[in-house]
Amino acid sequence: MKYVLAGSSGFLGKSLARDLLADGHQVVRLVRRAPSQPSEVRWDPAKGQLDPAALDGADVLINVAGANIGRPWTPTYKKTIRESRVSTTSTLAAAAAQMERPPVFLTQSGTGGYGRDCGDQILTEETPLGEGFLSDVVRLWEGAADPAREAGCRVATLRTGFVLDSAAPSFQLLSLPFRLGVGGRLGSGKQFFPVVSLTDWLRAVRHAAENDQVSGPVNVVLPNPVRNSQFTKDLAAALHRPAFIPIPAIALTTALGEFAWELIGSKRALPTTLQSTGFTFTHPTSPEALASALTR
C-alpha cells in the first residue's frame, strides 16, 4: 500500500515509517523543507498548501504531526499546540477531498479530549468530549478532518494514551525519576492512567488503515485500564528500582501548570472500537507493555 505520512520527523512518525517500510509498503513523507529524496513531498500546513497531485495513488493518509504537549502551556504555547494539530489535519484533509480516489484518512488524537479528570467513569468512543483546553483542541483537531469525511474518505481519529517505548519522550520523562531512584506515584495514584505499548500503537494504526469497519474515534489504550499507583509499581519493578517517593499533585501543578492534569487526571478509557473490530493486543497489561518498552 502507499502511505502518505505527516509528522514523520517525530518519534511516532519515525517509528511508523520504519514499521511500514519494513513490511514492504511505500511511504511518502510530507516535509516543510526542500525535499531531499523522491519519497518526500513539500507542504506548508501553516498556509494550507499541499498539491493533491503529489498524493496521487495514495491508499492511506496519516497525520501524526503536533507540537509536544509535555511542557508548560503558556498562552503562546497553547496556540502552538492547537495550530500544529489543526492546520496539519485540515491541510491534509483538504487535499484528500480533491483526490480522484478517496483514501483512508487517519489522524492522531488524544484521550485528553475526554476532560481533565473523569474519575472512575468508563470512557468509550461513544463518551462525549469533556471541557478544558485539550478537550477543545481535540474537538478542533478531529473536526479538521471534515473535508475528507464529506468527500467520502473513511476517517478514523486515534485517541491515544501515553505510548510506552524507551525512545518515546513521554516515557523518558515518566521513567527518569525511577531511574534515579526517586520514583513514586503521581498525586493520589488513584487516577486511571491511559497507556499503550509502541508495538500495539503501530498495530492499531495498521488495523485502522486496513479494516473497513474502523471509523470515527478510536481509543488506543490498554484493554486493562491501570491506576497510576499500580503503573508506578510496575514501572519500578521493570526497572528494578524503588517506588516510595510520591510526587504531590500540588508540586506537579506548580511545576507543569495545566499539563499536570494529563498526569494526575483520571481517564479510564477502553479500546472498544479496536476490540469490536477484531484487534487483539500483543501487550494487554501494564507489566507486558512496560517490558516491551524496555526491551525494544
N, C-alpha and C positions, 0 to 999 in steps of 0.2 A: 504494500500500500504506500501511497505518497502522503506524507505528513508535512504540514507547514507549522512551524513552531515559533511562537513569540515568547520571548523571555529565555532564550537559550543560553544566556551568559550567567544566569543564576544557578543556585545549587540544584533545584528541581529540574530546571531546563537542561542543564548539562547531563544530569542523571537520566532523564527521559530520552534525550537524543542518543546517548550511548546505548541505552537499552534497545531502542528501536533499530538502530544501525546494526547492532549485534544479531538481531533477528532477521536481517535482510530487507528491512523497509528503507524507503527513500525518505530523507529528512531535508527539508528546505528551511533554513534559519532566516528569520527576519532580523535585520541589523540596522542600527541607526547611523552607521558609518559607511564609507565606501566598501562594497563587497570585495573580499579578498580571494574568493573561490566561487566556482559555479553554483555551489549549493546554498549561496547566500543571496538574499534579496533585500534591497534597501527600502526602508519605510520611515515615515516621520509621524508617529501617532499623535504627537502634540499638535500637529497641524492637520491631522486626519488624512494624511497622504499615504496611499498604498495602491499600486496599479493592480487591478484584478487580473489583468492578463498575465502577470508574473506568477499567479497562483494556478494557472491552467492545469487541469488534470489532477488537482489535489483531491484526495479522498477525505482527509481529516484536517481541520484547522484547530490548533490548540494554543490557548493563551495562558501562560503561567508567569507573565510579567507582573511586576508590582514592587514598589519600594518596601524595604524592610520595616516591619512594624515593631521590631524589638528594641525600641529606643524611646525616650520621652517624646510625647506628642505635643509639641509647641503648635500654636495656631498655624504657623507657616508649614510645619512638617505634616500636620493633618491634611492640608491642601495637597501636599506632595503624595501622601498615601492614597488619597481619593483619586486624584487625577491620573496617577500612574496606572491605576487599575481600570478606571472608566474610559480613558482616552484610548488605551490599547485595545480594550474589548470592543468599543464602538467602531474604531477604525477597521479592525479585522472583520467585524460583523457586517459593516457596510460593503466591504469588498466581497464577502461571501454572498451577499444579496445580489451582486451583479454577475456572479459566475453562472455559466451556462448549465452546469450540472451542480445542484446544491450539495455541498459537502457536509459531513458531520461537523458540528461546531462544539468544541469543549472549552470551557474556561474555568480556571481555578477560582475558588471562593473560600469561605471560612465559616467554621462553627461559631465564630464570634458574632455572626449575624443574629443568633437566637437571643442575644441580650447579655448584659454584663454578668448577671448571676441568676441562674434558673433553678437553683436548689436541687431537689430530687426529681423534678419534672422530667419525664421521658421525652426526648426530643427526636421526632422523626421528621422526614421530609415534608410531612403534612402540617407540622407545627408552624404557626405564623412567626415571622421575624419579630424581634423584640425592639427595644428602644436603646438609644445610645449611639455614639459615634460610629462604631463598627457595624452596627445594625443598619445605619443609614448608608454606609459605604457599600455593604453587601446588596442593599436594595438597588442602588445606582449601578453597581458592578454587574449584577445579574441582569438588570433591566437593559443595560447597554447592548446586550445580545439580541434585543428585539428585532432589529432589521434582518438578522439571519433567520429567526423564527418565522417572521412574516413572509420570507422568501421561500419557505419550505424546507429549511435545514432542520435536521434533528439536533436539538440543543440540549446539552447537559452541563450543569454547573456543579463543580466538585467542592462541596463544603468540607474542607479538610481540617483535621486537628493538627497537633504538633507531629511532624514527621521525624521519626527516630532513625538516625544514622550518625555514625561518628564524624562525618564530614558536614552534617547539617548545622548551620549557625545556631538555630534554636536549641538543638540538642547539646551543642558545645556549651551554650550559656547555662542550660539546666544542670549539666553534669559537672561543671567546673568546681562548685563548692564541694562536691563529693570527692572529686579527685584530690582536693586539697585537705580532705579530712574534716570539713566543717559543714557537711550537708545535713539537711533535715527537711521536714515537711514545710510547705508554704502556707502561711496563715494557719487556719484551724486544721487543715488537712482533710476536712470532711468533704470538700468540693470534688465533684467528678471532673476528671482531667482527661480530655479527649486526645488520644494519641493514635498513631498507626506506624507500622514499620515502613521503611522506604520500599522494600520489596512489595508489600501489599499495595502501597500507593501506586507504584508503577503498574502493577497488575490491574488495579482498579481503573486506571486511565485506559489501558488496553481493552478492558471489559466494556467500558463506556463507549469506546470508539467502535467496537466490533459488534455489540449487541443492540439490535434494533429496538429492543424493549426498554432501553435505558434512555430517559429524557427527563428534563426538569432538574430540580435539586437532587443531589446525590451525596449523602453523608459518607465521608471516607474516614472512618474511625474504627477502633477495635469493636468487635461484636460483643465483647465482655467489658462494659464500662468499669473503669478503675478510679477509686478515690485517690486524691493526691497523697494521703498518708501511706496507702499501700504502694503506690507508684514509687515514692521515695524509698521505701523499704526495699522494693525490688531493684531499684537502681543502685542503692548502696550494696546490696548483695552481689549484683552483677559486677560491680567494680571492686568488691572486697574491701569496702570502706565502711566506716560507721555512719549512722544517720540519726544523731541525737541532738543536733543544734537547730531547732526550728527557727524559721525566719518570720517574725511577726508581720501581720498584714499591714500595720501602720508603717513599718520600715519599707515595705515594698511600694506602698502608695506614695511615700515621701520621696523615694529614690526614682521611681518609674512613672509616677503620675497615673493617668488613665490606663496606660498599658498594663499596669499591675493587675487589672481585673481579668486579663487573659490568663493570669496565673492563679489568682485567688477566687475568681468567679466560677461557679459550678455549671457544667454543661454535660448533662447525661444523654449524649447523642447516640443514636443507634443507626447502623448502616442498613436500614430496612430495604431501600431500593436495590442495593447491591445483592443482598441475600435473596430477595424475592425474584431476582433475575438469574439466579444460579451461581453467583460468585461465592467461592469458599476462600477463607483466609489461610494463608500459609503460617501466619503468626497471630492467632486469635487472642492471646493473652498478653498481659504486660511483661511477664518474665521472658516469654518467647520473643516478643518484639524487641526487648532490650538486648537479649542475647544476639539477635540478628544484627542490631545496630553496632554492637561492639566487636563483631567478628567480620564485618564487611571490609 
